[in-house]
Amino acid sequence: MIPTLSVIVPIYNVEKYLNRCVDSLICQITDEIEIILVDDGSPDNCGKICDEYAKAYPQIKVIHKENGGLVSARKAGTVEAKGEYIASLDGDDWYDDNFFKKILEIIKKYSPDIIRFDWRNVYEDKIIEKHVGLKSGLYTKEDIERDIFPILIEDENSLYYDTSIVDAVVNRELYVPVQLNISDDVDIGEDAVCTKPIICGANSMYVMNDILYNYRINTNSMTKGHKPFDLYYPMRVGQSFEENIDAEKFDFQAQIYRYVAHNLFNACSSQFYYNKPYKEIINDIKSCLKEPYYRKTIKNCKFGRKNYKGRISLLALKYKCFFLMKLYCKSKFKSW
């Protein structure tokens, strides 16, 4: 029997939270569900915990692999997935108890290419409900093109459609080729490079205003201080968009330029977190800005006339205004 839904769970160093994650699956599991636990070389006892679950439940498969990062783990699970639809659940998060029931009802009634649903951000001391931002119901291809395409990546006012792979269930015919084509080197923006091409290829999407996912926010890691971004991650994300999206369709190439420029400015500004000489930081940024892909992006990027932040950030990149980058870093993050 081919399962209706495969749930891929990438797992790394989440021993403390793994039982709650997997228990949220098995408490509602049926023969229509397949669970794939991907032990991404976790140094703790996650691998053993996964094997114990697999012995008890035939619907659970376990993959043990060398550590390769989130994209690598999701790809390993994707190769093994047999379901007509695929979902992703992070190893320290969990589903609501009625997740499978509600998702299977939508699949059987509408057979949409994508299902999106609301979620909770769960902090140690509070819970914040988050929403997809669209009215509930079935969206056709024309609806998607009208309501989402103009802001899918980033419009001239820096508006963008917020997407995550964990608050979506996707038809395997759409999901598999996109996920497998993402480079393992993408370690920031992993969800965006998967979900946005999927939306581009979708003929339908069903939006649920039900909260079905619980996203754990680790406040301890958030308060340890800000870290510099990799200067080349915007390029890797931009190139991934270009490989998986028809950039000539609508204004997607222009949107990609804006995304890359926006995030390049942020990455450059974040370099001032390094505890090293100012001149060394400047030289690193200068070297990065010589990259042909970035030079093309800066040359072709255009922000809206009233998008002052976007326009200033672009000017800072074009004319190498390092003092603006440092000033932005200082003003944005109060712990500077």
Steps between C-alpha positions, in 0.01 A plus 500: 500500500638841401470741794305818447743709703869470582638710787874566485663584835863625481665435835819642646590550864140525622494209745327717759203568271485198270249293696242778496554543127456134408225439756297774328514282189439152638202609713305553178676267256307285250594275209466804273798663669872437456755652740865536400741587780832626363782478753743752352804369686366623833767473773248432779255212545261606225599210276421243770168666579405489131582129480282425802203671336559313173493164683162586651329655197520353148403837349830648620820482295838615631790632296841533663745719309808711549431857602434708191263773613128561473472493120701178483276337761180607325634367170584164657145476631357610166676216316335248733155661514224304328200716588280682253560810713803603704525701822803613701517515880809625682627267771440742786149603391168315510161471331162555659306180574255551213763576233466182294120495520465855369769468232361172366152652482627783280700262279200273443259787436712735285828326400686834498865526404578683825330523838606782735397540863562725801749435780614604846837643597561336837738686732594397852269761649243574232326375187434716195253387235613554142290499187551431132363843412239384249132422532415134540386311193614359168724717281522430128801563280352836405448589867860412582632707210285798601543492879844351558723531192543879527659460845622139481869584546519878556316785333631853443381602847677202660175318571524123470284192547606331824536126445635203689513137401388389847162676476417335171412162354597458134414260219806280443509575127575863587706445812749231399672664199535835675635364828747267330631785284594720797871509579608367838702821534184704557500542877296821527171537314452122471122534517474789254699324227261207524160656558514790253581284193229259614245782509612604151421154369174448688162489329310520828550574868268451794542739794384388843460748784552217748805502728658158451874550556700593809835666430736501795698822546822443693544827687831386649665487160338829404656684792855378454578791272470576131719321252620621161329353196696318234570764234423257219171356621288757305672387181433132571133572567469721190661238278271234644197715416628542145552126460153406621285795391439626147660839570359648179146430618324804644770717656673224694851592387448854630366354825806275531733798453320683781514198730871452442586871539288535812658199669848586375478836676389324819783248469757773443369701796513194725876466442552770761417243767838343442755573768773589254658817360272737308732493198482122481121511505498760222737291287275196538198701386693653209607156385143375518366792298740413216307177444355521142158378615479780755624759254227399256241509777599848620500631143154367417319531832228764530293588806185711505530878517359511854695197622764713668656217696539290187640787297749600771619144546552468126698824491712378791586186304562684175726766647644283780376723780633290784415757765130461407529125540654536842246765599214274390642214703533720805149647471325171422649295779496673836750258649776641279 
